[in-house]
Amino acid sequence: MAKVVMIQGTMSGAGKSLLTAGLCRIFKRAGYRAAPFKSQNMALNSFVTQEGLEIGRAQAMQAEAAGIAPLSCMNPILLKPTDHMSSQVIVNGRVFADMGAREYFAYKKKLIPEIKRAFHKLEGLADVIVVEGAGSPAEINLKENDIVNMGLASLIDAPVILVGDIDRGGVFAQLLGTLMLLEKEEKKRIKGIIINKFRGDMSLLASGIKILEEKGKVPVIGIVPYMELSLEDEDSLTERFENKKRGKVDIAVIRYPRISNFTDFNVFEQIEDVTVRYVCLPEELGSPDFLFLPGSKNTMDDLRWMRSNGWETTIKKIAGEIPICGICGGYQMLGRQIWDLESVEGGGFQEGIGLLPIVTELQPHKLCRQVQGTIHGINGILSVLSGLSYEGYEIHMGQTTIAEKTKEDYTKTCQQKETAFVCGDENNIYGTYIHGVFDKGSIAAALVGALAEKKGITVENGNMEDYGRFKEKQYDKLADTLEEYLDMEKIYEMLNGTKMA
């Protein structure tokens, strides 16, 4: 039986995901087989495992920190919002159904056997499982039928660490209010409190900590400082969308309402002199050096949004002036037509933006697979990537084919078997279904170098290392900080009541 500890938070964004990743890294470095687990995640950032199954990107990141391959059993339920009231429900890596919020709330307890099977499978693979909750355990309107916070903790008999975010203010009210709203048996599971994202002189917290422990009857086991890390965060709470700075090389990403897998662009952020800006309206665009149309959970609706906000006209106007690349849903939008004959996204037909010679038909079956290969057969600015190997994954519900009149020119490149990208009739218009295509080796650095050369400038290349190695350093930095500021002895004692040497 694996040892278990669970991280719950006073709210979304308290830092549960990063603390889970950091603890996985600490246990790995101590010689244990560590693994993350989150019974239910809601996110548009997702990942495809080697099994060809879909999980939340946060759990893939945590598995990386643990030094193991991501598996579907780490995240048995993934909710991908399709609008404000409904989500695509993915169970054990496969699409299960589309459900409205009320329908899912009434149904979700029926998924407990799936959660238990996934957890028991993970128990056979790990010495220590670090479990992440979702939102807050004190959401009293949702506590009935809970399967992700205290309901899950009871199901797997897990000790719980409660995390509060002091950076947003009101951390003592967050923590004491949460404890007050828990049932007696639930509160017994809370074995320690962490105050996260602290800036300033920690000695100033002493009196508050004393009162917190007296009133809450739970020890504070760590005050974690605010950390400057470049790791993946929850898509609904990311601070990345707020960046408005423009570096020597300026990369713009269109932020439509259902943007997904924006982690595709994180790799560029670790290159000095490069900025990534997420822009909602054409007037925010300015004159970037590269424009991305990212993935979308609902391509048809986001394409309508693009038209209503003037993006189609803007994109056509700048085509040929700056390079443009669509990834997954953005790739489909850049094509000539999108058909939804099976009502995957509400049905109907739309003309695409028309810069790529492709036609897409949305289909009920979701293609999920990992891919790898070598980039070649590519023109324009991305020709600097020729000969470089890539790795990534596909997640899409569309079958894309080449428009008939250009079939001879583009058939090979469209199928993703020969190269990563499809090129348009004009240089510097590209499309790909592959998420993470820029992450491996020097691909991102090569593209940035070409963009800088085109501008006649140089960029600082000291940080242009393989993104995988860069992330490894970030995981170690996270673990080093947590080991310094957390009472790890108490955390080891929590692991099912057994002190691990």
C-alpha positions in Angstrom: 0.0 0.0 0.0 1.3 3.4 -0.9 1.6 6.1 1.7 -0.7 9.1 1.0 -0.8 12.8 1.8 -3.4 15.2 0.4 -3.1 18.9 -0.4 -6.3 20.9 -0.1 -6.7 24.7 -0.4 -8.9 27.5 0.9 -9.6 28.5 -2.7 -8.7 27.9 -6.3 -5.2 29.3 -7.0 -3.9 28.8 -3.4 -1.0 26.9 -4.8 -2.1 23.3 -4.5 -0.8 22.2 -7.9 2.7 23.5 -7.4 2.9 22.2 -3.8 1.9 18.8 -5.0 4.6 18.9 -7.7 7.2 20.1 -5.2 6.4 17.3 -2.7 6.5 14.7 -5.5 10.0 16.1 -6.4 11.1 15.9 -2.7 9.9 12.3 -2.3 11.6 11.4 -5.6 14.9 12.9 -4.5 14.6 11.0 -1.2 14.5 7.7 -3.1 10.7 7.0 -3.2 8.5 6.2 -6.1 6.2 9.2 -5.9 3.1 9.9 -8.0 0.4 12.6 -8.2 -3.3 12.0 -8.1 -6.3 14.3 -8.6 -9.7 12.6 -8.8 -11.4 15.4 -10.7 -9.8 18.3 -12.5 -11.5 21.1 -14.5 -9.1 22.5 -17.2 -8.8 23.2 -20.9 -5.1 22.5 -20.7 -4.7 18.8 -21.2 -2.1 16.2 -22.1 -2.0 12.9 -23.9 -0.3 10.0 -22.1 1.7 7.2 -23.7 -1.5 5.1 -23.5 -3.2 7.6 -25.8 -5.4 8.9 -23.0 -6.2 12.4 -21.9 -5.5 13.9 -18.5 -5.1 17.4 -17.0 -1.9 19.1 -17.9 -1.2 19.9 -14.2 -1.0 16.1 -13.4 1.3 15.6 -16.3 3.5 18.4 -14.9 3.4 16.8 -11.4 4.4 13.4 -12.9 7.3 15.1 -14.6 8.4 16.5 -11.2 8.1 13.0 -9.8 10.3 11.7 -12.6 7.7 9.3 -14.0 5.6 9.0 -17.1 2.1 10.6 -16.8 -0.7 8.0 -16.7 -4.5 8.3 -17.0 -5.0 6.9 -13.5 -3.4 10.1 -12.1 -6.5 12.0 -13.2 -9.5 9.8 -13.7 -12.0 12.6 -14.3 -11.3 15.6 -16.4 -13.9 18.3 -17.1 -13.3 20.5 -20.1 -15.8 23.4 -20.2 -17.6 23.9 -23.5 -19.5 27.0 -22.3 -20.5 28.6 -19.0 -22.9 25.8 -18.1 -21.6 22.6 -19.5 -18.5 20.5 -19.9 -17.1 17.6 -21.8 -16.6 14.8 -19.2 -13.5 12.7 -19.7 -13.3 9.5 -17.6 -10.1 7.5 -17.4 -8.7 9.4 -20.4 -11.7 8.9 -22.8 -14.6 11.1 -23.7 -17.6 9.9 -21.6 -20.3 12.5 -22.2 -21.2 16.2 -22.5 -23.0 17.3 -19.4 -24.6 20.4 -17.9 -23.4 21.5 -14.4 -26.6 20.3 -12.7 -26.6 17.0 -14.6 -23.0 16.3 -13.7 -23.5 17.2 -10.0 -26.3 14.7 -9.8 -24.3 12.0 -11.6 -20.8 12.3 -10.3 -21.1 9.9 -7.4 -21.6 7.1 -9.9 -18.0 7.7 -11.0 -16.6 6.8 -7.6 -15.8 3.2 -8.7 -13.8 4.7 -11.6 -11.9 6.9 -9.1 -11.2 4.0 -6.8 -10.0 1.8 -9.6 -7.6 4.5 -10.8 -6.3 5.1 -7.3 -5.8 1.4 -6.6 -3.9 1.1 -9.9 -1.6 4.0 -8.9 -1.1 2.4 -5.4 0.6 -0.5 -7.1 3.0 1.7 -8.9 4.1 4.2 -6.2 5.5 4.3 -2.6 4.0 7.8 -2.0 0.9 9.4 -3.6 0.5 13.1 -3.3 -3.2 13.9 -3.8 -4.5 17.3 -4.9 -7.9 18.6 -4.0 -9.9 21.1 -6.1 -11.2 24.5 -5.1 -12.1 24.5 -1.4 -13.4 21.8 0.9 -15.6 24.5 2.5 -17.9 25.0 -0.5 -20.9 24.1 1.5 -23.3 24.2 -1.4 -21.2 21.5 -3.2 -20.2 19.3 -0.3 -22.9 16.8 -0.9 -21.6 14.0 -3.1 -18.0 15.5 -3.0 -15.5 13.3 -4.8 -12.4 15.6 -4.9 -11.9 17.1 -1.4 -13.0 15.7 1.9 -15.1 13.1 0.3 -12.1 11.7 -1.5 -9.9 12.1 1.7 -12.4 9.9 3.5 -12.5 7.4 0.6 -8.8 6.9 0.6 -8.1 7.6 4.3 -5.7 10.5 3.6 -4.3 13.0 6.0 -4.8 16.5 4.7 -2.6 19.7 4.6 -4.6 22.9 4.2 -3.0 25.7 2.1 -3.9 29.4 2.2 -2.7 32.1 -0.2 -1.5 35.1 1.8 -0.6 37.1 -1.4 -4.3 37.7 -2.1 -4.9 38.9 1.5 -7.1 37.6 4.3 -5.2 34.4 4.8 -6.2 34.0 8.5 -9.9 34.4 7.6 -9.5 32.0 4.7 -7.9 29.3 7.0 -10.1 29.7 10.1 -13.2 30.1 8.0 -12.5 26.9 6.2 -11.8 25.0 9.4 -15.0 26.4 10.9 -17.1 25.1 8.0 -15.7 21.6 8.1 -17.6 18.8 9.9 -15.9 17.4 13.0 -14.6 14.3 11.3 -13.4 16.3 8.4 -11.5 18.7 10.6 -9.7 15.8 12.3 -8.1 15.0 8.9 -6.4 18.4 8.8 -2.9 17.6 10.2 -1.1 20.8 9.2 -1.5 24.3 7.6 0.7 25.9 5.0 0.7 29.7 4.4 1.7 30.1 0.8 3.1 33.0 -1.4 4.5 35.1 1.5 6.4 38.3 0.7 8.3 40.2 3.4 9.6 39.7 6.9 8.2 36.4 8.3 8.8 37.5 11.9 5.8 39.8 11.4 3.5 36.8 11.1 4.4 35.4 14.5 1.5 36.8 16.5 -1.0 35.9 13.7 0.4 32.3 13.6 0.0 31.9 17.3 -3.7 33.0 17.2 -4.3 30.9 14.1 -3.0 27.8 15.9 -4.9 28.6 19.1 -8.2 29.1 17.4 -7.8 26.5 14.6 -6.2 23.8 16.8 -4.0 22.8 13.8 -0.2 23.4 13.6 1.3 25.7 10.9 3.9 23.5 9.3 5.3 26.0 6.8 5.3 29.6 5.5 6.4 29.3 1.9 7.7 32.5 0.2 6.4 33.7 -3.1 8.5 31.9 -5.8 9.4 33.1 -9.2 9.0 29.9 -11.2 8.3 29.2 -14.8 6.0 26.1 -14.6 2.6 25.3 -15.9 -0.3 26.8 -13.9 -4.1 26.3 -13.9 -5.5 27.8 -17.1 -8.4 29.6 -15.4 -6.1 31.5 -12.9 -2.9 32.0 -14.8 -1.1 35.4 -14.5 0.4 34.9 -18.0 -2.7 36.4 -19.6 -1.9 39.7 -17.9 1.5 40.3 -19.5 1.6 43.4 -21.7 5.3 43.9 -22.0 7.0 43.7 -25.4 10.5 42.3 -25.6 13.1 42.4 -28.4 11.2 39.5 -29.9 7.4 39.9 -29.5 5.2 36.8 -29.8 1.4 37.4 -29.7 -1.2 34.7 -29.0 -4.9 35.3 -29.7 -6.8 34.7 -26.5 -10.3 33.6 -27.6 -12.9 32.6 -24.9 -12.2 28.9 -25.1 -8.4 29.0 -25.5 -6.9 25.6 -24.6 -3.3 24.3 -24.2 -1.7 27.7 -24.0 1.2 25.8 -22.4 2.4 25.4 -26.0 3.9 28.8 -25.7 5.5 28.5 -22.2 8.8 27.4 -23.8 9.3 30.9 -25.4 9.1 32.6 -22.0 12.3 31.1 -20.7 14.3 32.7 -23.6 15.7 36.1 -22.5 14.5 39.1 -24.6 11.4 37.3 -25.7 7.9 38.1 -24.5 4.6 36.2 -25.0 1.5 38.4 -25.0 -2.1 37.1 -25.0 -4.3 39.5 -26.9 -8.1 39.6 -26.9 -8.9 42.4 -29.4 -7.1 43.4 -32.7 -6.3 46.8 -31.3 -4.1 45.2 -28.7 -2.0 43.4 -31.4 0.4 46.1 -32.4 3.3 44.8 -34.5 4.4 41.4 -33.2 7.1 39.3 -34.8 4.9 36.2 -34.8 1.2 35.5 -34.3 -0.2 32.3 -33.0 -3.8 31.0 -33.1 -3.8 28.5 -30.2 -6.0 25.5 -29.5 -9.7 25.9 -28.8 -12.2 23.7 -27.0 -14.9 24.9 -29.3 -13.5 25.9 -32.7 -16.8 26.9 -34.3 -17.8 29.3 -31.5 -14.3 30.8 -31.2 -14.2 31.3 -34.9 -17.5 33.2 -34.7 -16.1 35.2 -31.9 -13.0 36.0 -34.0 -15.2 37.3 -36.8 -17.4 39.4 -34.5 -14.3 41.0 -33.1 -12.6 41.8 -36.4 -9.8 39.3 -36.1 -10.5 37.7 -39.5 -10.0 41.0 -41.3 -6.9 41.7 -39.2 -5.3 38.4 -39.9 -5.9 38.6 -43.6 -4.4 42.1 -43.6 -1.2 41.1 -41.9 -0.8 37.7 -43.6 2.5 38.0 -45.5 3.8 40.7 -43.3 4.4 38.6 -40.2 4.5 34.8 -39.7 1.2 33.2 -38.6 0.7 29.7 -37.1 -2.4 27.9 -36.0 -2.2 25.0 -33.5 -5.0 22.5 -33.3 -8.2 24.6 -33.3 -6.3 27.6 -34.6 -5.0 25.4 -37.4 -8.6 24.4 -38.3 -9.6 28.1 -38.3 -6.9 29.1 -40.8 -8.3 26.6 -43.3 -11.0 27.1 -45.9 -14.0 25.3 -44.4 -15.1 23.6 -41.1 -18.0 21.2 -41.2 -19.8 19.9 -38.1 -22.2 17.4 -39.7 -22.3 15.3 -36.4 -23.2 18.3 -34.2 -20.0 17.9 -32.2 -19.9 21.6 -31.5 -23.6 22.5 -32.2 -23.7 21.6 -35.9 -23.5 23.6 -39.0 -20.8 24.9 -41.4 -18.4 27.8 -41.4 -16.0 29.3 -43.9 -12.5 29.4 -42.5 -10.1 32.3 -42.6 -8.8 30.7 -45.8 -5.0 31.0 -45.4 -4.4 27.3 -45.4 -5.5 24.8 -48.1 -7.4 22.5 -45.8 -10.9 21.5 -45.0 -11.9 20.1 -41.5 -14.8 17.9 -40.6 -15.5 17.7 -36.9 -16.2 14.1 -35.7 -17.4 12.5 -32.5 -14.3 10.4 -32.0 -11.4 12.3 -30.3 -8.0 11.5 -31.6 -5.4 11.4 -28.8 -1.9 10.3 -29.4 1.7 11.1 -28.8 3.8 11.8 -31.9 7.4 12.4 -32.8 9.4 12.9 -36.0 11.7 15.2 -37.9 10.7 18.6 -39.4 11.3 19.0 -43.1 9.5 20.1 -46.2 8.8 23.5 -44.7 9.4 27.0 -46.2 9.6 30.5 -45.0 10.8 31.5 -41.5 10.2 28.0 -40.1 12.7 26.6 -42.7 15.3 27.1 -39.9 13.7 24.1 -38.1 14.4 21.7 -41.0 16.2 18.6 -39.8 15.3 19.1 -36.1 13.4 16.4 -34.3 10.2 17.1 -32.4 7.9 15.4 -29.9 4.4 16.3 -28.9 0.8 15.1 -28.8 -2.5 15.5 -30.6 -5.9 16.0 -29.1 -8.6 16.9 -31.6 -12.1 15.9 -32.8 -11.5 17.0 -36.4 -10.4 15.1 -39.5 -8.5 17.5 -41.7 -7.8 17.0 -45.4 -6.3 19.0 -48.2 -8.5 21.1 -50.4 -8.8 19.3 -53.7 -7.2 21.9 -56.0 -3.9 21.8 -54.1 -4.0 18.1 -53.3 -0.8 17.3 -55.1 1.2 19.9 -53.3 0.1 19.3 -49.8 -1.2 15.8 -49.3 2.0 14.4 -47.7 2.4 17.2 -45.2 -1.2 17.3 -44.1 -1.1 13.8 -42.5 1.5 14.7 -39.9 3.5 11.6 -40.9 6.1 13.4 -42.9 6.5 16.7 -41.0 5.1 18.7 -38.1 3.6 21.6 -40.1 1.4 22.3 -43.0 2.4 25.4 -45.1 0.0 27.7 -46.8 0.2 29.0 -50.4 2.1 32.0 -49.1 5.3 31.7 -47.1 5.0 32.1 -43.4 1.5 30.7 -42.9 1.6 27.5 -41.0 -0.7 25.0 -39.2 -0.1 22.0 -37.0 -2.1 19.6 -34.8 0.9 18.9 -32.6 0.9 20.4 -29.1 4.3 20.9 -27.6 6.0 20.9 -31.0 8.3 23.8 -29.9 9.4 22.2 -26.6 12.1 19.7 -27.7 15.7 20.6 -28.1 16.6 23.9 -29.8 13.4 24.3 -31.8 12.1 27.4 -29.9 15.6 28.9 -29.8 16.0 28.4 -33.6 12.7 30.1 -34.3 13.5 33.0 -32.0 17.0 33.3 -33.6 15.4 33.5 -37.1 12.9 36.2 -35.9 15.7 38.2 -34.4 17.8 37.9 -37.5 14.9 39.1 -39.6 14.7 42.2 -37.5 18.4 42.7 -37.6 18.9 42.4 -33.9 20.5 39.9 -31.5 18.9 38.3 -28.5 20.5 37.0 -25.3 20.9 33.3 -25.8 22.3 32.3 -22.4 18.9 30.8 -21.4 18.3 29.0 -24.7 18.5 25.5 -23.4 16.4 22.4 -24.0 13.0 23.1 -22.4 13.0 19.7 -20.6 16.3 20.5 -18.9 15.0 24.0 -18.0 11.9 22.5 -16.4 14.0 20.0 -14.4 15.9 23.0 -12.9 12.5 24.6 -12.0 11.3 21.5 -10.3 14.5 21.3 -8.2 14.2 25.0 -7.4 10.7 24.4 -6.2 11.7 21.3 -4.1 14.7 23.2 -2.6 12.4 26.0 -1.4 9.8 23.7 0.0 12.4 21.7 1.9 13.8 24.9 3.4 10.4 26.3 4.5 8.3 23.3 5.3 8.5 21.0 8.3 9.2 17.9 6.3 9.6 15.8 9.4 5.9 16.4 10.2 4.9 15.7 6.6 6.7 12.3 6.7 4.9 11.5 9.9 1.6 12.3 8.3 2.0 9.6 5.6 -0.7 7.3 6.9 0.6 7.7 10.5 4.0 6.1 9.6 7.3 7.9 9.9 9.4 7.1 6.9 13.1 7.1 7.3 
